[in-house]
Amino acid sequence: MRVAGLGVGGLSAEQLDELSRDGFLAIESLLTDEDLAPVHDEYERILDCRVDRLLADGTLSERPGGRFDDRYSAVLAADPLSHRWFNISLPLINGPVDAESYVMHCGPAVFDLMRHPAILDVVESVIEPEIASNPVQQMRMKPPVDAVADESLRLHSNIGVTTWHQDIVALLPDADDTRIVTVWVALTDAFVDNGCLVSIPGSHRLGPQVHCANEDLASEPYVPPAVLAGMKAQPLPVRRGGVVLFDKLNAHRSLPNRAGSMRWSMDLRYHPIGQGSGRPAFPAFVARSKRQPESVLEDFEAWKAMWDDAREAIISGAYPDRIFEDLRWNDQAVC
Protein backbone atom coordinates (compact mmCIF):
# COMPACT_ATOMS: atom_id res chain seq x y z
CA MET A 1 0.00 0.00 0.00
CA ARG A 2 1.17 3.54 -0.76
CA VAL A 3 0.44 6.08 1.96
CA ALA A 4 0.41 9.78 1.12
CA GLY A 5 2.01 10.87 4.37
CA LEU A 6 1.84 10.72 8.13
CA GLY A 7 0.16 12.54 10.90
CA VAL A 8 1.91 13.52 14.09
CA GLY A 9 3.32 10.61 16.07
CA GLY A 10 4.21 8.05 13.44
CA LEU A 11 2.09 5.30 11.92
CA SER A 12 -1.64 4.87 12.42
CA ALA A 13 -3.23 1.59 13.46
CA GLU A 14 -4.35 1.07 9.87
CA GLN A 15 -0.82 1.60 8.57
CA LEU A 16 0.59 -0.82 11.12
CA ASP A 17 -1.98 -3.39 9.99
CA GLU A 18 -0.85 -2.88 6.38
CA LEU A 19 2.78 -3.37 7.36
CA SER A 20 1.94 -6.51 9.31
CA ARG A 21 -0.15 -7.94 6.48
CA ASP A 22 2.08 -7.14 3.50
CA GLY A 23 5.52 -6.98 5.12
CA PHE A 24 6.08 -3.52 3.65
CA LEU A 25 4.56 -0.05 3.65
CA ALA A 26 5.36 2.70 1.14
CA ILE A 27 4.99 6.24 2.48
CA GLU A 28 4.84 8.84 -0.26
CA SER A 29 6.07 11.77 1.81
CA LEU A 30 8.05 11.73 5.04
CA LEU A 31 11.14 13.92 4.59
CA THR A 32 11.40 17.36 3.00
CA ASP A 33 13.90 18.80 0.53
CA GLU A 34 15.34 20.73 3.47
CA ASP A 35 15.89 17.44 5.33
CA LEU A 36 17.72 15.87 2.40
CA ALA A 37 19.75 18.84 1.14
CA PRO A 38 22.63 18.38 3.65
CA VAL A 39 23.19 14.83 2.42
CA HIS A 40 23.34 16.00 -1.19
CA ASP A 41 25.75 18.78 -0.25
CA GLU A 42 27.93 16.34 1.68
CA TYR A 43 28.09 14.02 -1.29
CA GLU A 44 29.05 16.82 -3.64
CA ARG A 45 32.11 17.30 -1.44
CA ILE A 46 32.88 13.58 -1.40
CA LEU A 47 32.70 13.47 -5.19
CA ASP A 48 34.98 16.49 -5.53
CA CYS A 49 37.52 14.89 -3.18
CA ARG A 50 37.42 11.60 -5.06
CA VAL A 51 37.90 13.37 -8.39
CA ASP A 52 40.87 15.28 -6.95
CA ARG A 53 42.44 12.00 -5.80
CA LEU A 54 41.94 10.28 -9.16
CA LEU A 55 43.35 13.27 -11.01
CA ALA A 56 46.37 13.32 -8.74
CA ASP A 57 47.22 9.65 -9.29
CA GLY A 58 46.53 9.78 -13.03
CA THR A 59 43.45 7.56 -13.03
CA LEU A 60 41.47 10.50 -14.46
CA SER A 61 43.08 12.60 -17.16
CA GLU A 62 40.64 15.49 -16.86
CA ARG A 63 38.02 16.74 -14.44
CA PRO A 64 34.57 15.45 -15.44
CA GLY A 65 31.85 18.02 -15.91
CA GLY A 66 28.07 18.07 -15.96
CA ARG A 67 25.57 16.94 -13.39
CA PHE A 68 26.45 15.09 -10.21
CA ASP A 69 25.13 11.93 -11.92
CA ASP A 70 27.46 12.34 -14.90
CA ARG A 71 30.50 13.06 -12.76
CA TYR A 72 29.80 10.09 -10.51
CA SER A 73 29.44 7.80 -13.54
CA ALA A 74 32.75 9.11 -14.90
CA VAL A 75 34.45 8.30 -11.60
CA LEU A 76 33.04 4.75 -11.61
CA ALA A 77 34.17 4.26 -15.20
CA ALA A 78 37.71 5.30 -14.30
CA ASP A 79 37.86 3.41 -11.00
CA PRO A 80 35.09 0.86 -10.33
CA LEU A 81 36.00 0.53 -6.64
CA SER A 82 35.33 4.24 -6.07
CA HIS A 83 31.76 3.43 -5.04
CA ARG A 84 33.16 2.28 -1.69
CA TRP A 85 34.10 5.86 -0.77
CA PHE A 86 30.40 6.82 -1.04
CA ASN A 87 28.84 3.93 0.85
CA ILE A 88 27.80 4.19 4.51
CA SER A 89 29.02 0.72 5.39
CA LEU A 90 32.36 -1.00 5.21
CA PRO A 91 32.60 -3.56 2.39
CA LEU A 92 31.23 -7.01 3.18
CA ILE A 93 34.27 -9.24 2.92
CA ASN A 94 34.83 -12.41 4.93
CA GLY A 95 38.58 -12.79 5.04
CA PRO A 96 41.63 -10.58 4.47
CA VAL A 97 40.96 -7.07 3.20
CA ASP A 98 42.99 -4.45 1.37
CA ALA A 99 43.39 -1.55 3.78
CA GLU A 100 43.57 1.11 1.07
CA SER A 101 40.19 0.24 -0.44
CA TYR A 102 38.50 -0.99 2.75
CA VAL A 103 36.73 2.31 3.24
CA MET A 104 33.34 3.94 3.74
CA HIS A 105 31.79 7.36 4.27
CA CYS A 106 30.95 8.59 7.78
CA GLY A 107 29.59 12.11 7.52
CA PRO A 108 27.60 14.40 9.82
CA ALA A 109 24.73 14.82 7.35
CA VAL A 110 24.28 11.07 7.08
CA PHE A 111 24.46 10.70 10.86
CA ASP A 112 21.82 13.41 11.32
CA LEU A 113 19.48 11.78 8.82
CA MET A 114 19.79 8.43 10.56
CA ARG A 115 18.53 10.13 13.74
CA HIS A 116 15.85 12.27 12.07
CA PRO A 117 12.79 12.53 14.35
CA ALA A 118 10.34 11.74 11.54
CA ILE A 119 12.16 8.47 10.80
CA LEU A 120 12.44 7.54 14.47
CA ASP A 121 8.75 8.32 15.04
CA VAL A 122 7.86 5.79 12.34
CA VAL A 123 10.25 3.21 13.76
CA GLU A 124 8.92 3.78 17.28
CA SER A 125 5.45 2.94 16.01
CA VAL A 126 6.74 -0.50 15.08
CA ILE A 127 9.30 -1.48 17.73
CA GLU A 128 8.56 0.87 20.67
CA PRO A 129 10.78 3.77 21.87
CA GLU A 130 13.97 1.88 22.78
CA ILE A 131 15.62 2.12 19.36
CA ALA A 132 19.10 1.12 18.22
CA SER A 133 20.41 2.14 14.82
CA ASN A 134 21.37 -1.12 13.15
CA PRO A 135 24.76 -1.08 11.34
CA VAL A 136 23.41 -3.01 8.34
CA GLN A 137 23.08 0.13 6.24
CA GLN A 138 23.78 1.04 2.64
CA MET A 139 23.90 4.02 0.29
CA ARG A 140 22.63 2.99 -3.15
CA MET A 141 23.58 5.37 -5.96
CA LYS A 142 22.39 3.84 -9.22
CA PRO A 143 23.25 5.54 -12.51
CA PRO A 144 21.32 4.59 -15.64
CA VAL A 145 22.40 1.10 -16.71
CA ASP A 146 23.72 2.46 -20.01
CA ALA A 147 26.09 4.75 -18.08
CA VAL A 148 27.75 1.85 -16.23
CA ALA A 149 30.38 0.30 -18.47
CA ASP A 150 31.86 -2.14 -15.95
CA GLU A 151 29.87 -5.38 -16.02
CA SER A 152 30.71 -6.22 -12.41
CA LEU A 153 29.20 -2.91 -11.28
CA ARG A 154 25.99 -3.60 -13.19
CA LEU A 155 25.61 -6.64 -10.93
CA HIS A 156 26.40 -4.75 -7.71
CA SER A 157 23.25 -3.89 -5.76
CA ASN A 158 24.56 -0.47 -4.74
CA ILE A 159 24.99 0.51 -8.40
CA GLY A 160 23.03 -1.85 -10.63
CA VAL A 161 20.13 -4.23 -10.17
CA THR A 162 19.36 -5.71 -6.75
CA THR A 163 18.32 -9.36 -7.01
CA TRP A 164 15.48 -10.99 -5.07
CA HIS A 165 16.45 -11.50 -1.45
CA GLN A 166 15.39 -11.29 2.18
CA ASP A 167 17.50 -9.10 4.44
CA ILE A 168 17.92 -11.92 6.94
CA VAL A 169 20.14 -13.79 4.47
CA ALA A 170 23.26 -11.71 5.23
CA LEU A 171 22.65 -11.44 8.98
CA LEU A 172 24.49 -13.60 11.47
CA PRO A 173 22.39 -15.84 13.76
CA ASP A 174 22.44 -13.37 16.67
CA ALA A 175 19.66 -11.48 14.83
CA ASP A 176 17.40 -14.46 14.12
CA ASP A 177 14.93 -13.29 16.77
CA THR A 178 15.57 -9.54 16.43
CA ARG A 179 12.76 -7.30 15.20
CA ILE A 180 14.61 -5.36 12.49
CA VAL A 181 12.80 -2.62 10.59
CA THR A 182 14.24 -1.35 7.32
CA VAL A 183 13.58 2.27 6.38
CA TRP A 184 14.41 2.64 2.69
CA VAL A 185 14.78 6.39 2.05
CA ALA A 186 14.34 7.83 -1.45
CA LEU A 187 16.89 10.61 -2.00
CA THR A 188 15.57 11.00 -5.54
CA ASP A 189 12.23 10.02 -7.02
CA ALA A 190 12.07 6.23 -7.32
CA PHE A 191 9.71 5.04 -10.03
CA VAL A 192 9.45 1.94 -12.20
CA ASP A 193 11.53 3.42 -15.02
CA ASN A 194 14.48 4.38 -12.81
CA GLY A 195 14.60 1.33 -10.57
CA CYS A 196 12.18 1.47 -7.65
CA LEU A 197 11.76 -1.35 -5.16
CA VAL A 198 9.55 -4.33 -5.94
CA SER A 199 8.18 -6.62 -3.24
CA ILE A 200 5.96 -9.67 -2.83
CA PRO A 201 3.06 -8.97 -0.46
CA GLY A 202 2.96 -11.38 2.45
CA SER A 203 6.30 -13.00 1.63
CA HIS A 204 7.57 -12.27 5.15
CA ARG A 205 5.12 -14.83 6.51
CA LEU A 206 6.82 -17.65 4.56
CA GLY A 207 9.91 -17.61 6.76
CA PRO A 208 13.52 -17.69 5.55
CA GLN A 209 13.80 -18.86 1.95
CA VAL A 210 16.65 -20.61 0.20
CA HIS A 211 19.24 -18.18 -1.19
CA CYS A 212 21.76 -19.32 -3.76
CA ALA A 213 25.37 -18.18 -3.68
CA ASN A 214 26.10 -15.31 -6.05
CA GLU A 215 29.17 -16.21 -8.10
CA ASP A 216 29.61 -12.61 -9.21
CA LEU A 217 29.31 -11.02 -5.76
CA ALA A 218 29.70 -13.19 -2.66
CA SER A 219 27.99 -10.69 -0.36
CA GLU A 220 24.74 -10.80 -2.36
CA PRO A 221 23.10 -14.23 -2.36
CA TYR A 222 19.73 -14.33 -4.10
CA VAL A 223 16.42 -16.17 -4.01
CA PRO A 224 16.27 -18.31 -7.18
CA PRO A 225 13.32 -17.75 -9.54
CA ALA A 226 11.97 -21.25 -8.93
CA VAL A 227 11.34 -20.44 -5.26
CA LEU A 228 9.25 -17.38 -6.11
CA ALA A 229 7.43 -18.85 -9.11
CA GLY A 230 3.76 -17.89 -9.16
CA MET A 231 4.11 -15.13 -6.56
CA LYS A 232 2.90 -11.69 -7.64
CA ALA A 233 5.34 -8.83 -7.25
CA GLN A 234 4.28 -5.24 -6.55
CA PRO A 235 6.33 -2.15 -7.52
CA LEU A 236 6.71 0.40 -4.71
CA PRO A 237 7.28 3.82 -6.30
CA VAL A 238 7.82 6.80 -4.00
CA ARG A 239 8.89 10.37 -4.54
CA ARG A 240 12.02 12.01 -3.18
CA GLY A 241 11.62 12.13 0.60
CA GLY A 242 9.33 9.13 0.65
CA VAL A 243 10.25 5.91 2.43
CA VAL A 244 9.45 2.22 2.24
CA LEU A 245 9.34 0.19 5.45
CA PHE A 246 9.81 -3.54 5.39
CA ASP A 247 10.38 -6.61 7.49
CA LYS A 248 13.70 -8.53 7.45
CA LEU A 249 11.85 -11.55 5.95
CA ASN A 250 10.18 -9.55 3.19
CA ALA A 251 11.25 -10.70 -0.30
CA HIS A 252 12.19 -7.70 -2.43
CA ARG A 253 14.43 -6.49 -5.21
CA SER A 254 14.96 -3.36 -7.29
CA LEU A 255 14.37 -2.79 -10.98
CA PRO A 256 17.07 -1.61 -13.41
CA ASN A 257 17.46 2.12 -13.89
CA ARG A 258 16.47 2.75 -17.51
CA ALA A 259 15.84 6.47 -17.05
CA GLY A 260 18.19 9.35 -17.81
CA SER A 261 19.34 10.19 -14.30
CA MET A 262 20.61 8.51 -11.16
CA ARG A 263 18.29 6.77 -8.70
CA TRP A 264 19.58 7.34 -5.18
CA SER A 265 18.44 5.79 -1.91
CA MET A 266 19.59 4.83 1.58
CA ASP A 267 18.90 1.62 3.49
CA LEU A 268 18.59 2.45 7.17
CA ARG A 269 17.74 -0.20 9.74
CA TYR A 270 16.71 -0.17 13.37
CA HIS A 271 16.15 -2.76 16.07
CA PRO A 272 15.20 -2.82 19.77
CA ILE A 273 18.04 -1.91 22.12
CA GLY A 274 19.66 -5.02 23.58
CA GLN A 275 18.82 -7.34 20.70
CA GLY A 276 21.41 -8.71 18.27
CA SER A 277 22.19 -6.61 15.21
CA GLY A 278 23.16 -9.47 12.91
CA ARG A 279 26.49 -7.79 12.17
CA PRO A 280 28.44 -7.54 15.45
CA ALA A 281 31.65 -6.51 13.67
CA PHE A 282 30.01 -3.17 12.87
CA PRO A 283 28.77 -0.65 15.47
CA ALA A 284 25.14 -0.17 16.41
CA PHE A 285 24.19 2.84 18.55
CA VAL A 286 21.28 4.08 20.63
CA ALA A 287 19.19 6.39 18.46
CA ARG A 288 16.26 6.93 20.85
CA SER A 289 15.51 5.88 24.40
CA LYS A 290 12.81 7.06 26.75
CA ARG A 291 14.04 4.71 29.45
CA GLN A 292 17.64 5.98 29.37
CA PRO A 293 17.74 9.21 27.35
CA GLU A 294 21.32 9.85 28.43
CA SER A 295 22.40 6.79 26.40
CA VAL A 296 21.34 8.33 23.07
CA LEU A 297 24.31 9.00 20.81
CA GLU A 298 24.28 12.59 19.55
CA ASP A 299 28.00 13.07 18.89
CA PHE A 300 28.92 12.57 15.24
CA GLU A 301 32.62 12.28 16.04
CA ALA A 302 31.91 9.47 18.51
CA TRP A 303 29.90 7.62 15.85
CA LYS A 304 32.68 8.03 13.30
CA ALA A 305 35.23 6.80 15.83
CA MET A 306 33.16 3.64 16.36
CA TRP A 307 33.36 2.87 12.64
CA ASP A 308 37.06 3.75 12.53
CA ASP A 309 37.69 1.30 15.37
CA ALA A 310 35.66 -1.41 13.62
CA ARG A 311 37.63 -0.88 10.42
CA GLU A 312 40.96 -1.09 12.21
CA ALA A 313 39.94 -4.27 14.04
CA ILE A 314 39.01 -5.96 10.76
CA ILE A 315 42.11 -4.79 8.87
CA SER A 316 44.45 -5.82 11.68
CA GLY A 317 42.81 -9.19 12.22
CA ALA A 318 41.81 -8.32 15.78
CA TYR A 319 38.25 -9.18 14.72
CA PRO A 320 38.71 -12.74 13.41
CA ASP A 321 35.11 -13.79 12.80
CA ARG A 322 32.94 -13.56 9.70
CA ILE A 323 31.50 -10.14 8.91
CA PHE A 324 28.33 -11.27 7.17
CA GLU A 325 26.38 -14.50 6.73
CA ASP A 326 27.28 -16.51 3.64
CA LEU A 327 26.86 -20.10 4.82
CA ARG A 328 23.15 -20.47 5.63
CA TRP A 329 19.99 -20.82 3.51
CA ASN A 330 21.84 -22.12 0.42
CA ASP A 331 21.94 -25.90 0.83
CA GLN A 332 19.04 -26.92 -1.41
CA ALA A 333 19.19 -28.59 -4.82
CA VAL A 334 17.58 -25.61 -6.54
CA CYS A 335 20.94 -23.84 -6.27
N, C-alpha and C positions, 0 to 999 in steps of 0.2 A: 504494500500500500504506500502511496505517496501522500505525505502530509504537508500542507502548505506552510505551516510554521508552528510555533509553540506559544502557549500562554506563559504566565509567570509561574515558576516553580517546576519546570521540567515536563515530563510526559503525563498525559491524562490516562485515566483507567482504560479508555478505549484504545489508546495508542499502545499501552502495555499489553493489552490483549492481542493486538495485531502482531507485536513483536514475539509474543509467546507462541502464537499460532503459526506464523510464517517463518520465524527465525531471523527476520530482518525487518527493518522499518526505514523507509526513505523519507527524510524531512527536507522539504524544498528550500526552506530558509531558516538558518540558525545564526550564522555569522555575517557581519557586515563587511563592506569593502574596507572600512576603517580598521576592522579587526585583522584583516588579511594583509593589508598594505605593508606592515613591518616585515612580514615574512618575505614578500616579494622584494622589498628593498634590501634585505639581508642577502638574498640570493643573487641579486645584481652584483653585490660586492664579492661574493664567492666566485661568481663567474669571471669577474674582472681579475681577481687574484689568480685564478687557474689559467686564464689566458696569458697573464704576465709570466707565469712559470713556464708555460709551454713555449712562449716566444724566447725566453731566456735560454732554454736548453735546446732550441732548434727544432722542436717537434712541430711547432707552427712557424711558417715563414712570414706570415703577415697577420695583422690583427683582424679578426672577422668583424664584419659590420652587420647592420640590420637589426631585426627584433631580437629580444632575448632568446626566443625559440631558435632562430637561425644561428645565433652565436653558440648556443648550447650544442646544437647538432654539429656545428663545425668542430667544436672541441671533442665531441665523441668520435667523430670521423678521424681526427688526428691521433687521439689517444683513448681507445675504448674503455680503459680502466678509470677514466676521469669521473665517471658517474659515482664512484665511491666517495669523492670529496663532497658530494651534494647530499648523500644519504644521511639519515638520522640514526643509523645503526651501524655498528661494526659489521664487516662482511661475515657471512656464515660459513666458516671453514672449520672442519674437524681435522686437526692436525697442524703441522708447522705452517707458519704464516710468514709472508714477506713484510718486514716492518715498514718499509717505505710506502707500500700501497695498502697497508692495513690501517685504514683511516676512516673517518666519518666527519660529519658536521655537527658541532654542538654550539648553537647560537642563542642569544637572549630572546630573539623574536620567536624562535621555535619553542623554547622553554615557556615563554609567556602564553603561547597558544595552547600548549598542552595543559595549562592550568586555567584556561579561560572559564569564567563562571558559567557561561551558557552551556559549555560542554559538560562541565562537572555537574550542573543541575540535571542534565539528561541522564548522565551516568548514575547519579544518586537515586533517580527514580527507579533504576533497575537493580542496583546492588546495595542500596542504603548509603549513609553518609561517611562511612569509613573507607576511603578510596585510595588505593595505591595506583600510581602510574606504572603500567606494565612495560618492561623494556623491549618487548617484541613490537617494534615500531619501524615504519618505513616511510621514505619520501619517494613517490613514484612520479617521475617526470618523463612523459611519453611523447616524443616527437611523432609526427606522421611517419608511418612505416616506410614510405618512399624516401624519407630523409635519413634513414638509418642504414648505412651501407654495410656495417659489420653484421654478419649473419648471427654470430653468437649473441649480440646485443638484441637482435629482434626476438630472441628466445628468452631474454631476461625479463622477469616480471616487473622490474622497476623501470624498464624502457620500452619493452615490446608487449606482447600478449601475455596475460596471466592465465595459466591453464586451470582447469577445474581442480579444486582442492577444498579441504576443510582446514581451518587454522590449527586445529589440534595436531595435525600431522607432524609439524616441526617442533612441537613442544615436548620437553622431557616429562617423564611420568609424574614429577612433583606437582604438575598442574592438571592431572586427570580429573580431580574433583573441584578445581577452582572455577568460580563463575567469572569468566573473562568476557568483557563486552568490548567489541571493536567499534570505534567511531571513525568511519572513513570520511575524511573531510575533503570536499571539492574546492581546490584553490583556483580552478577555472571551471567553466561550464563542463559538465560531463554528460554527453548525449550518446545515442547509438552510433552516430557517424564518427565520433572521435574517441570511442572506447570506454563507455560507461561500464559499470558493474552489471553482471547478470547473475541471478540466483535462482535456486529451485525452492519454491515455497514448501515448507514443512520438512525439508531434508535434514534439519537438525534433530528431528525425532527418530531418525534411522540409526543413530549411533555412529561411531567411527567406521569409515569405509576403507576398503583396500586402496592404497596409494602405490603406484608403481614408481620405481626409481627412475629419475630423469637422467638419461645418459649425457645430455648436453649441459645440465646444471644440477649438481648434486643436492643443492639446498632447496630444490623446488620439485619434490615428488608430486605426482598428479593422480587424480582419479581417472581410471581408464574409461573410455566411452561405453564399454559393455556394462559397466556397473550402473551407469546413469541412463541406460537405454529406456525409452518410454516415459521418462520424467520431463515435465514441461518447465522450461526455463523462462524467467521473467526479467527483462531489462529494467534497470533502476536508474533512470536519468535524473539528475539533479543539477540545479544551477550553482554557479560560484557562491560559496558560503553555505550551501546545503550539506547535509551529512547523510550517511547511511549507517545505521546500527545493525550489527549482526552478532549472532551466537558463534562460539568457537567450533560448533559442529555443523554450522550452515555450509552447504556446498555452493561455491560461487567461483566466478572467473571474471575476467574483463575482456571486452571486445577489442579488436585491432583499431588503431587510430587511423582512419582513412580520410580525415579532414585536413585542413590546410594549416593548422596550428597545433601547438603542444597541448596535451591533456595532462593536468597536474593535480595530484592528490596526495594526502597524507593518511597513513594508517596509524591511528592512535589506539592504544588498548589500556584497559583499566581492570583491576580486580580488587576484591576485598582485602584490606590490610590483614596481614598474617597468613594469607594463603599463598601457595607456591606460584611463582610466576611462569614456570615452564622454561625459563632461560636463566638459571642462577648465575651464570658467568657474567651477565650484564646487570646493571643496577636498576632496581625499582626504587621509587620514592613515594613518600606520603604526599598526595595531592590535596586531600581534604580530610579533616577529622573533626567531628564535633565532640568526640570523647576526649581527645588529646590535641587540641588546636595548636599547642606549642610544637608538636611533632611535624607540622606541615613544612615542607621545604619551599622556601621562597627565594633562596639565594642561588642565582644562576651560576656563579663561580663554583659553588659547592657541588652543583649538579654536574658541571663540566669536569670537575676533579674526580667525581665518581667514575665517569666514563674513561678519563685518562688512566685511572688506576686499573680499571678492568682491562683496558688495552695493554698496558704494561705487563699485567699478570699473564695474559695470553701469549704475548710476544716472547716473554722470558721463560715460559714454561711453568711458571709458578701455579697457573691454573691448568692442571693436567687432563681434566675431563672433557667430554664432548660438549660442544657449544650448542648444537641443535640436534633434534631427533632425526636420524636417518636409518634406523634399524627396525622400526615397528611398522605395522599395517601393510607390509609389502610382500607377504609370504604366500600369496595365492597364485594359482595357475594362470589366472587371467593376465598376469604380468609376464 
